[in-house]
Structure formats: structure tokens, C-alpha cells
Amino acid sequence: MIHFPRKVLLVEIERRCAECDARNRVGLTKDEAASYLGFECERCEAWNSDSLQQKDVPDWCSEIGQAD
């Protein structure tokens, strides 16, 4: 039997690549959102440094972006 651990998706954000202007949809779990530093473009594979803003996360998730 193969077991795939399930993680709850917290938020999906949309970003544009700085290199090729492709639209990228990035799905993040709670843990990934807390440590989010950017994304790799799906089209050109360029790394895009980024951070989440308060408007990017749901109101009920106030702990994102706060220091532990």
C-alpha cells in the first residue's frame, strides 16, 4: 500500500515572472506560507524572489509572517 501524506492547502497566490511575464499560480500549505521566499517560474524556470503580504493570506490565518 502506498501512502501519500495529505497537507491542507492554505492559500493559492498568483504571481508574474520577472523574466518572461508568465502568470504562475503558487499553492502553499501553512508551513510553506510561513517560510515563503519566492517561486520558480513554470515556463522559464527562473527564480523569482518574493514574499507574502497580509493581503495574500486569509484573515483567519493571522500567524503568517509573524516571528515565532
N, C-alpha and C positions, 0 to 999 in steps of 0.2 A: 504494500500500500504506500502510495506517495502522499505526503502531507505538505501542503503549502500554507505556511502561517499567514493569516489574514491580518492586515493592518487597516485601520479605519482611515479613509481619506478625509483630511481636514478641510483642505481648500484647493481649488484649482485657480491658477493665475494665468494671465495671458501677457506675453512679453514679445517685443520685436527684437530681432538680432541686429546688433550694431554693424555687422559686416555686410549682410545680404538683405536685411529688412524683412526676412521671413517671419511670419507670425508663429509663435511657439506657445503651446499650452503646457503648463507645468503643473502636475498634480503632486501635492505634498501631504505627508502624514503629519501628525502633531510633532513628532521628534524631528522630522526633516525641516518643517517650517521654523522650528526654534533655532536651527543651525544653518539656515539657507544663506548661501553666499553668491549664488548665481546659477546659470544653466548653460548647457551645451546645445547649440542650435541643431535642430533636427535636419536641416537642409545642408549647411556648410560645415557643421561640427565645430564652429568657432566657440570658444568660451566667452561668456558674457558675465562680467561681474555685476551683481545686483543685490538688492536687499528688499525685505518686505517692509511695507509701510502699514500703518494702522488701518488704512482703508482697504488693504488687501486681505485682511483676515476678518472672520465673522465677529460680531460684537460679543458673542458668548465665549470667545477664546481670548480673554484679556492677558493671559500669561505669555503670549508670543512676544518676543522682543524684550522681555524683562530679564534682568540678570538673576541667576539662581543664588 
